C-alpha cells in the first residue's frame, strides 16, 4: 500500500510539472466525445476519452500487479 501511494504521488507531481505540455494533447477532444453548447448551457460528455483512460489505467494496474 505504501509503495502504491508513493507511485501515485510521484505520478501526480510529474503530471503537474508536465501540465503545460499535456494540455496540448487532444485528450478530451476526441471523436466520440459529446459537446453541446447552447445559450447559457454547456453539456460535455467525454465518452471516448473515458474509455481510453479506463483501458490505459487497467493495463498499467495489470502490469504493476504481475
Residue pairs with C-beta under 8 A, 6 or more apart in sequence:
7 64
15 22
27 49
27 52
27 53
28 46
28 49
30 46
30 48
30 49
30 52
31 48
32 47
32 48
32 51
33 44
33 45
33 46
33 47
33 48
33 49
34 43
34 44
34 45
34 46
34 47
35 42
35 43
35 44
35 45
36 42
36 43
36 44
